């Protein structure tokens, strides 16, 4: 007698589970929130206009704008171009301004999934992983990028995906995936070196606690480290020989160093990450060092430690360092959440763990709401300033040089399509401190002879006095702009002075 055939159940991997649905809804929530707030007001922050120029140049020529005729009135620059190629590709499908808001939001939302995979692998607890993934989508420092065309959206996605591949490097295919992701990162940004240094610290910690190191881990890390060093030496060797040690700080003018490389503080970290993830992350670090040993937790403690040290030593821009530090703290927070939830599940009220899980999310939102609202008021060029530069585009010669604040340099290049005196890309620029001080002086000087000398030095044709400049320097006009040498060519909320080429 034949046995009846048993009906085969569908494989779990092919079914859409509640886990998949919850993660998909979280992804949609993050990207929806970012697009909702990001599209409320048109425009971008000042540095984003450089990215827009790069994307448009790639669309027109197929190549990045390495020889820029407008920046500093003509200069050479180098950078890994992959992010701009990606934006250029999507701009064939969407309008460029929409693609520039959509793609970073897409990668920040995808980062939520990567954080979930990492924390689930470390904790083996789906609830803890989901809570930490939620944290990563709405952490204040990430929302501060809404008005930016943030290359760090792609960088963070790739670098934490690489760290996840490293966690599973002993499994089939993950060593190759690690190398592929590292190569993509090298073509995107230099910060892959931060992760590789973190891996070396991770090896040291593992040896100190007498835990075995995987040969594949060590070999892959050393290979990627030497590859990254070789690639960046090739790319930036001219900048290093030109600037020396100041290359590490991107040749930023001395007066600006304090704003780019700020002192790290406990309050600053709370503002960037939120008080709840920070406390949970600190407890996870304590638990890892003094109670249990978790390979994954050790890796992200090392990553957080390197991020913190680089911030403290001012080797990485403040906001960039906080992005890396916040994500590592959030990953570690999942470890603490798991400990708490498992302990509560063993009590006489097992459902208490579900209530506490909900409270974690509520407390997080309540404590991060104020910082998030603050970040939504990110400084962007005013409409009056943009209208003034559109007038400049229509009423000046294409070879004219326009003076504006350093922060407005990319805006002048993109909106007015004219040469600037300086912008915030300082590499390969000699005597940058002198140039920066001269630009500031031209907005505050009262002596006409000195102003004319500086204007002739930089071959300036027009001076753009924006509403932001008036606010920053507490002025309403140029003191030295007398009628024999200057003409007020544009006079609305923003002002544009034409230099009449007089000699003093």
C-alpha positions in Angstrom: 0.0 0.0 0.0 1.4 3.4 -1.1 1.9 6.0 1.6 0.0 9.2 0.9 2.3 12.0 -0.2 2.8 14.7 2.4 2.0 18.2 1.3 5.2 20.2 1.2 5.2 23.4 3.1 6.7 26.4 1.3 10.3 27.2 2.3 10.6 29.9 4.9 13.0 31.9 2.7 10.2 32.4 0.1 7.5 33.5 2.5 6.9 37.1 3.4 7.0 37.0 7.2 5.9 39.5 9.8 9.6 40.3 10.2 10.0 41.2 6.5 6.8 43.3 6.6 7.9 45.2 9.7 11.3 46.0 8.2 9.7 47.1 4.9 7.3 49.4 6.8 10.2 50.9 8.8 12.1 51.4 5.5 9.1 53.2 4.0 8.6 55.2 7.2 12.2 56.5 7.2 12.3 57.4 3.5 8.8 58.9 3.7 9.7 61.1 6.7 12.9 62.3 5.0 11.2 63.1 1.7 8.3 64.8 3.5 10.5 67.2 5.4 13.2 67.4 2.7 10.7 68.5 0.0 8.9 71.0 2.2 11.4 73.7 1.1 13.2 73.7 -2.2 17.0 74.1 -2.4 20.0 72.7 -0.7 22.7 73.8 1.6 25.7 75.7 0.2 28.0 72.7 -0.4 25.4 70.8 -2.3 25.7 73.0 -5.3 29.1 71.6 -6.0 27.6 68.1 -6.2 25.0 69.5 -8.6 27.7 70.9 -10.9 29.6 67.6 -10.8 26.5 65.6 -11.7 25.6 68.0 -14.6 29.1 67.8 -15.9 29.1 64.0 -15.8 25.8 64.0 -17.7 27.2 66.3 -20.4 30.7 64.8 -20.8 30.8 61.5 -19.0 33.7 62.7 -16.8 33.9 64.4 -13.4 34.9 68.1 -13.3 38.5 67.6 -12.2 39.6 70.7 -14.1 37.2 73.4 -12.8 37.4 76.7 -14.7 35.1 78.5 -12.1 36.3 77.4 -8.7 39.0 79.8 -7.4 38.8 81.3 -11.0 40.3 78.0 -12.3 41.8 75.1 -10.4 42.5 71.3 -10.3 40.8 68.9 -7.9 40.7 65.2 -7.2 38.1 63.0 -5.5 36.5 59.5 -5.8 33.6 60.0 -8.3 31.3 57.0 -7.8 28.6 58.9 -5.8 28.3 61.6 -8.5 28.0 58.9 -11.3 25.2 57.3 -9.3 23.3 60.6 -9.0 23.9 61.3 -12.7 22.4 57.9 -13.6 19.3 58.5 -11.6 19.0 62.0 -12.9 18.1 60.5 -16.3 15.0 59.0 -14.7 14.1 61.8 -12.3 14.7 65.6 -12.4 18.1 66.3 -10.9 16.9 68.2 -7.9 14.5 65.4 -7.0 17.2 62.7 -7.6 19.5 64.7 -5.3 17.0 64.5 -2.5 15.7 61.0 -3.2 19.0 59.0 -3.5 20.5 60.1 -0.2 17.2 59.4 1.5 17.1 56.0 -0.2 20.5 55.0 1.2 19.8 56.3 4.7 16.6 54.2 4.7 18.5 51.2 3.4 21.0 51.7 6.2 18.2 50.9 8.6 18.0 47.4 7.0 21.8 46.9 7.4 21.7 48.0 11.0 18.9 45.5 11.6 20.9 42.7 10.0 24.0 43.5 12.1 22.1 43.8 15.4 20.1 40.6 14.7 23.3 38.7 14.0 25.0 40.0 17.2 22.0 39.7 19.6 20.0 36.9 18.0 17.0 38.9 19.1 14.6 40.4 16.5 12.9 42.8 18.8 16.2 44.4 20.0 17.4 44.5 16.4 14.2 46.3 15.2 14.4 48.9 18.0 18.0 49.7 17.2 17.1 49.9 13.5 14.4 52.3 14.3 16.9 54.4 16.3 19.2 54.5 13.3 16.5 55.9 11.0 15.5 58.8 13.2 18.7 59.7 15.0 19.1 63.5 15.0 22.5 63.6 13.3 21.1 61.8 10.3 18.2 64.2 10.0 20.7 67.0 9.9 21.6 65.9 6.4 18.1 66.7 4.9 19.2 69.8 3.0 22.5 68.2 1.9 23.4 66.0 -1.0 25.1 63.8 1.5 27.8 61.4 0.2 27.7 59.9 3.6 24.4 58.3 2.9 26.1 55.9 0.5 29.3 55.7 2.6 27.5 54.7 5.8 25.4 52.1 3.9 28.5 50.6 2.3 30.8 50.7 5.3 28.3 49.1 7.7 27.4 46.5 5.1 31.1 45.8 4.8 31.3 45.4 8.6 28.4 42.9 8.4 30.2 40.9 5.7 33.3 40.9 7.9 31.2 39.5 10.8 30.3 36.5 8.6 33.6 36.3 6.8 34.0 32.6 7.6 30.9 31.8 5.7 30.9 31.1 2.0 31.1 34.2 -0.2 31.4 36.8 2.5 35.2 37.3 2.1 34.7 38.0 -1.6 31.8 40.3 -0.7 34.0 42.2 1.7 36.6 42.9 -1.0 34.0 44.0 -3.5 32.4 46.4 -1.0 35.8 47.8 -0.1 36.6 48.5 -3.8 33.2 50.3 -4.2 34.0 52.3 -1.0 37.4 53.3 -2.4 35.7 54.7 -5.4 33.2 56.6 -3.2 35.1 58.1 -0.2 38.3 57.8 1.8 36.6 56.9 5.1 36.9 53.1 4.5 40.2 53.5 6.3 38.4 54.3 9.5 36.8 50.9 9.5 40.1 49.2 8.6 41.8 50.9 11.5 38.9 49.8 13.7 39.5 46.2 12.7 43.1 46.4 13.8 42.0 47.7 17.2 39.5 44.9 17.3 42.3 42.4 16.7 44.3 43.9 19.6 41.3 43.7 21.9 40.6 40.1 21.0 44.3 39.2 21.7 44.2 41.0 25.0 41.3 38.9 26.2 43.0 35.8 24.8 40.4 35.1 22.1 41.3 33.4 18.9 41.7 35.4 15.7 40.6 34.0 12.4 43.3 33.8 9.7 40.8 34.9 7.1 39.9 37.9 9.2 43.5 39.0 9.5 44.4 38.3 5.9 41.4 40.1 4.5 41.9 43.1 6.7 45.6 43.5 5.9 44.9 43.1 2.2 42.2 45.8 2.3 44.3 48.1 4.4 47.2 48.0 2.0 44.9 48.4 -0.9 43.2 51.4 0.6 46.5 53.0 1.5 47.9 52.4 -2.0 44.8 53.8 -3.7 44.7 57.0 -1.6 48.4 57.6 -1.9 48.0 57.5 -5.7 44.9 59.7 -5.6 46.2 62.3 -3.1 50.0 62.2 -3.3 50.2 65.7 -5.0 48.0 67.2 -2.3 50.2 65.6 0.4 53.4 66.9 -1.2 51.8 70.4 -1.6 50.3 70.8 1.9 52.3 68.4 4.0 50.7 67.6 7.4 47.9 70.1 6.8 46.6 67.6 4.2 45.1 65.6 7.0 42.9 68.7 7.8 42.1 69.2 4.1 44.1 72.4 4.0 41.2 74.2 5.8 42.1 77.8 6.7 43.1 78.2 10.3 40.1 80.5 11.3 37.7 77.8 10.0 39.3 74.8 11.7 37.4 75.3 14.9 34.1 75.0 13.1 35.0 72.0 11.0 36.9 70.2 13.8 35.0 71.0 17.0 35.8 69.8 20.5 33.7 66.7 21.2 31.5 67.0 24.3 29.0 64.8 26.2 26.3 67.3 25.3 27.2 67.2 21.7 27.0 63.4 21.6 23.6 63.5 23.3 22.4 66.0 20.8 23.6 63.9 17.9 22.6 60.4 19.1 19.9 60.9 21.7 20.2 60.2 25.4 18.6 56.7 25.3 20.9 55.1 22.7 23.9 56.7 24.4 23.1 55.2 27.8 22.3 51.8 26.3 25.5 51.9 24.2 27.6 52.7 27.3 26.1 49.9 29.2 26.7 47.5 26.4 30.4 48.5 26.4 30.6 47.9 30.2 28.8 44.5 29.8 31.2 43.4 27.0 34.4 44.3 28.9 33.4 43.0 32.4 30.7 40.3 32.1 30.5 38.6 28.7 32.4 38.3 25.5 30.7 38.9 22.2 32.7 39.0 18.9 30.3 41.4 17.2 30.0 43.8 20.2 33.9 43.9 20.3 34.0 44.9 16.7 31.6 47.8 17.1 33.2 48.9 20.4 36.4 49.1 18.4 34.7 51.1 15.6 33.1 53.5 18.2 36.4 53.9 20.0 38.3 54.9 16.8 35.5 57.3 15.8 35.6 58.9 19.2 39.5 59.2 19.2 39.5 60.7 15.8 36.9 63.3 16.9 38.9 64.0 20.1 42.2 64.4 18.2 40.4 66.4 15.5 41.4 64.1 12.7 37.9 63.9 11.2 35.3 66.7 10.6 32.9 67.0 13.6 29.7 66.1 11.9 31.2 63.2 10.0 32.7 61.7 13.1 29.3 62.0 14.9 27.6 60.1 12.1 30.0 57.2 12.5 30.0 57.3 16.3 26.2 57.5 16.5 25.7 54.4 14.3 28.1 52.4 16.4 26.5 53.4 19.6 23.1 52.5 18.2 24.4 49.0 17.2 25.8 48.5 20.7 22.5 49.7 22.2 20.8 46.6 20.7 23.0 44.5 22.9 21.7 46.3 26.1 18.1 46.1 24.8 18.4 42.4 24.4 19.8 41.9 27.9 16.9 44.0 29.4 14.2 42.2 27.3 15.5 38.7 28.1 15.6 39.5 31.8 12.0 40.9 31.7 10.7 37.8 29.8 11.8 35.6 32.7 9.6 37.5 35.2 6.1 36.6 36.3 4.8 39.2 33.7 6.3 38.0 30.4 4.4 40.6 28.4 6.2 43.3 30.3 9.1 42.9 27.8 6.7 44.0 25.0 5.6 47.0 26.9 9.2 48.0 27.6 10.1 47.6 23.9 7.4 50.1 23.0 8.5 52.4 25.8 12.1 52.4 24.3 10.7 53.8 21.0 8.5 56.3 22.7 11.2 57.6 25.0 13.6 57.8 22.1 11.2 59.9 20.0 10.4 62.2 22.9 14.1 62.8 23.8 15.2 63.4 20.1 12.2 65.4 18.9 13.8 68.8 19.9 17.1 68.1 18.2 15.4 66.8 15.1 13.2 70.0 14.8 16.4 72.1 15.2 18.1 70.3 12.4 15.1 71.0 10.1 16.0 74.7 10.2 19.4 74.1 8.4 20.9 77.2 6.9 20.4 77.4 3.2 20.7 80.3 0.7 17.8 82.7 0.9 15.6 83.2 -2.2 16.8 86.8 -2.3 20.4 85.7 -2.6 19.5 83.2 -5.4 17.6 85.9 -7.3 20.6 88.2 -7.1 22.9 85.5 -8.5 20.4 84.8 -11.3 20.6 88.5 -12.1 24.4 88.2 -12.2 24.2 85.3 -14.6 22.0 87.4 -17.0 23.9 90.7 -16.7 27.6 90.0 -16.5 30.3 88.6 -18.8 31.0 84.9 -18.5 34.6 85.5 -17.6 33.8 87.9 -14.7 35.0 87.0 -11.2 32.4 87.3 -8.4 33.4 87.8 -4.8 31.3 86.2 -2.1 31.9 84.5 1.2 33.8 81.3 1.1 30.6 79.4 1.9 28.9 80.9 -1.1 31.6 79.9 -3.6 29.8 76.8 -5.0 26.5 78.8 -5.1 28.2 81.4 -7.3 29.5 78.7 -9.6 26.2 76.9 -10.0 23.6 79.7 -10.0 25.5 82.6 -11.6 27.8 80.3 -13.6 30.7 82.7 -12.9 34.1 82.4 -11.3 34.5 82.7 -7.6 37.4 83.9 -5.5 37.2 80.9 -3.1 34.9 78.1 -2.0 35.0 75.3 0.6 37.2 72.9 -1.4 40.6 74.0 -0.1 42.9 71.2 -1.5 45.6 72.3 -3.9 45.1 76.0 -3.0 48.3 77.8 -1.9 48.3 80.4 0.8 44.7 79.6 1.8 44.9 81.4 5.1 45.9 84.7 3.4 43.2 84.3 0.8 40.5 83.6 3.4 41.6 86.6 5.5 41.6 88.9 2.4 38.0 87.8 1.5 36.8 88.5 5.0 38.5 91.9 5.0 36.8 92.9 1.8 33.4 92.8 3.6 34.6 94.9 6.6 37.2 97.3 5.3 36.6 101.0 5.5 39.8 102.1 3.7 39.1 102.3 0.0 42.8 102.1 -1.1 43.3 98.8 0.7 40.1 97.4 -0.7 41.0 98.3 -4.2 44.4 96.7 -3.8 42.8 93.4 -2.7 40.2 93.5 -5.5 42.9 94.0 -8.1 45.0 91.2 -6.5 42.2 88.7 -7.1 41.0 90.3 -10.4 37.5 90.8 -8.9 34.8 92.3 -11.2 31.7 92.1 -8.9 31.1 91.9 -5.2 28.1 89.9 -4.0 26.8 91.1 -0.7 24.2 88.5 0.2 21.6 88.7 3.0 23.6 86.1 4.9 26.8 88.1 4.5 25.0 91.2 5.9 23.8 89.2 8.8 27.2 87.6 9.5 29.2 90.8 9.4 26.4 93.0 10.8 26.6 95.4 7.8 24.1 96.8 5.3 26.5 98.0 2.6 30.2 98.1 1.7 31.8 101.1 3.5 34.4 101.7 0.8 32.1 101.5 -2.2 32.3 105.1 -3.4 30.8 106.1 -6.7 34.2 106.8 -8.4 35.2 103.2 -8.1 32.0 101.2 -7.6 28.5 101.0 -9.0 25.6 99.5 -7.1 24.4 97.3 -10.0 21.8 95.3 -8.2 19.9 96.8 -5.2 17.3 94.7 -3.5 17.5 92.6 -0.3 20.9 91.4 -1.5 23.4 93.8 -3.2 25.8 93.4 -6.1 28.5 96.0 -6.6 30.4 96.4 -9.9 34.1 97.4 -9.6 34.9 100.1 -12.2 38.6 99.3 -12.4 39.9 102.4 -10.8 43.4 102.8 -9.4 44.3 104.4 -6.1 
